[in-house]
Amino acid sequence: MVAPDNPQEETPYLDALMQYAARDPARLHVPGHKGGDGADPGLLEAIGEQALRLDIPALIHGIDTGVSPTPFERAQQLAAEAWGARRAWYLINGASQGNLAAALTLAHYGDAVVVQRNVHSSTIDGLVLSGLRPTFVSPELDPELGIAHCLAPEALDYALTQSPGAVGAWVLSPTYFGAVAAVADLVAVAHSHRVPLVVDEAWGAHLAFHPSLPEHALAAGADLVISSTHKIVGSLTQSALLQLGGEADSGLDADVVDRAVTLVESTSPNALLCASLDAARRYAASRGYALVDETMRALARAREAIRAIAGLDVLDERFVGRPGVAGYDPLRLAVDVRGIAINGYELASLLREIDDINLELYAQNVVVAVFGMGERALPEAQRFVEALRVAVERVGPVAPGEQGGFAPPPPWGELVMTPRDAYLGPQEIVSVEQAVGRIAAESLATYPPGIPNVLPGERLTPETLAYIQHTLALGGSVRGASDRELHTVRVVAEAAAAAVSPLAVDPTVDR
Ligand SMILES: Cc1ncc(COP(=O)(O)O)c(C=O)c1O
């Protein structure tokens, strides 16, 4: 085969898998379905023979072993080049794995870190796993919308000044609602304190491919970037990337990141997931501009149509410039539903009933539809708008004087132990009523968006427990809880914990 002129047009790993499958090799290796022959006929029918043929394990000559760079190495190199990283790692356990690996990376350099408080629950899992002592810093809270935006550079500067032992700073951008941080300014602040900046850019893999989108984190100088490639760029669910930025002679060591990734990955990475990363990278790098452009135009029209429906509004570029919002990602369609007679949970269920519309996120006052970079956004957006119109006609506007404000989650409880000590130390299960005032031994994150309301090590407040119960009653769920209905909570057995090790009290910053 003649190699294309532009290396970004290549898919070396996908091609190597296809070639292996096509030559009908003797598969004297796992998986036991043997490329389909040994599979249940129902599975074969459901996912097709070719998917099973391509389900090829690791350590196959000519795919990921043999002459270096192997197709697998080359594919990761191309991913690094496409996003402008020093090195890229394929992840097969989502951006969640990236967050775990980032925590284990930082833990090589010391034991303290400054972390934005509204990070995803997998970042907190990373703190538990690594034992890093977090100093949390509050994002900007929007008093009007009642949601958390990004971290202001001044807040990061203050937190790092208060935490001279920190070995890194960890922020989130974009948020679930599409707010993008001033990443270049956060990088400058982190570097002025001589620490690397880790950015959980799970929602922003597409930002690299269109100049009208906010600058993506690697281009802004971030040192380690976690990217949930499956979310918007369109690789298969559970595939993601961890990318190392910065200069080779400063910041984080690639070998350290590599061993951290290895620690939290299966020894049997799924070939279909990896191939989908290779293909999604090619699609984004070669056609991303046109695809994003078309999607943005379709969504701009949809926003206009939604704003014209009485009682509905959208979150859009009008909120850029508010504290913690340096930019806005237009590939999210977040609808403010406070002006209609039902809440977001009820609307989500009505939309399912009207036209099988299934949303990414729905909360009391806002519902969010997500659009992929390459999908046919216009018909999907029109279908959504039409269903919204029907729903609003059915339920009507909110009664005068009854429009609720955005109800923000209550303030976070005081952090009095490291997440790891609380998670792994002596603990007991108590009723939710008895849990008030106790130290949580688990995270409680209402989902979506999966931002912990409670972290292991924080004191449980009656307001937060009531908020989570209210969310559950409305149809939400809670990640991290041992009792998913929250009748009971796992808490630290304080007397026993004090006997094992004195409580490590972590002052929190600006909460
Ligand atoms: C900000 C953020 N980080 C990380 C994750 C985890 O991503 P994944 O589901 O790919 O593991 C999510 C998932 O929603 C997220 O929103």
The ligand as an SDF file (V2000), in Angstrom:
LIG
                    3D

 16 16  0  0  0  0  0  0  0  0999 V2000
  -14.5720   15.9510   33.6900 C   0  0  0  0  0  0  0  0  0  0  0  0
  -14.5710   14.4660   33.5390 C   0  0  0  0  0  0  0  0  0  0  0  0
  -13.4230   13.7950   33.7460 N   0  0  0  0  0  0  0  0  0  0  0  0
  -13.3610   12.4580   33.6170 C   0  0  0  0  0  0  0  0  0  0  0  0
  -14.4840   11.7310   33.2770 C   0  0  0  0  0  0  0  0  0  0  0  0
  -14.3870   10.2540   33.1460 C   0  0  0  0  0  0  0  0  0  0  0  0
  -14.4220    9.9170   31.7950 O   0  0  0  0  0  0  0  0  0  0  0  0
  -14.6340    8.4320   31.2810 P   0  0  0  0  0  0  0  0  0  0  0  0
  -16.0960    8.1710   31.3740 O   0  0  0  0  0  0  0  0  0  0  0  0
  -14.1020    8.4760   29.8970 O   0  0  0  0  0  0  0  0  0  0  0  0
  -13.8580    7.5220   32.1520 O   0  0  0  0  0  0  0  0  0  0  0  0
  -15.7020   12.3920   33.0450 C   0  0  0  0  0  0  0  0  0  0  0  0
  -16.9140   11.6310   32.6800 C   0  0  0  0  0  0  0  0  0  0  0  0
  -17.9910   12.1330   32.5470 O   0  0  0  0  0  0  0  0  0  0  0  0
  -15.7560   13.7990   33.1980 C   0  0  0  0  0  0  0  0  0  0  0  0
  -16.8940   14.4800   33.0040 O   0  0  0  0  0  0  0  0  0  0  0  0
  1  2  1  0
  2  3  1  0
  2 15  2  0
  3  4  2  0
  4  5  1  0
  5  6  1  0
  5 12  2  0
  6  7  1  0
  7  8  1  0
  8  9  2  0
  8 10  1  0
  8 11  1  0
 12 13  1  0
 12 15  1  0
 13 14  2  0
 15 16  1  0
M  END
$$$$
